[in-house]
Amino acid sequence: MKKIAMTTLAVLGLSSGLAFAEGDLSRANVITVDVELGQNDDGMYIKPSMTEFVTGQAYKLHIFNTDEFKHELALNALGEASFTRKIEILDENGGLISEIKGAIREVEVGPGAAADWYLVPVQTVDEGEMSCELPGHREAGMHVPITVK
Ligand SMILES: [Cu+2]
């Protein structure tokens, strides 16, 4: 997976003709997507500010939990089809607590906390889904369809 991702990024970098961050597309023109995890009278929810992603585009998923309970963000097929550059764990002022690198599929975020997930989708996904896989949360509404074009 990592080899495929790096090869894809290298090919995209060569064919673009644009000089972004010395050819590293995972750092170029990053689009921020807010992903709220929470709960209201209708149940639990995941609200991403965008649900259509494109391959080769760098994204920062700003995941924030407005609930009094912990939740998680599972990317499922999108996670399998993406190169994750890093995840930053932030304090209440947005300051860096920890930076995590490597293949990641799910991130759990505590009550009132936030994390930034930096990734680049490298394969298309027709019927993907963001979800929370904590027991009962998916059934309570925590899933939303996404696609990667
Ligand atoms: Cu949840």
Residues whose N, C-alpha, C, O or C-beta is under 5 A from the ligand:
A	BS01	CU	K70 H71 E72 C132 L134 H137 M142
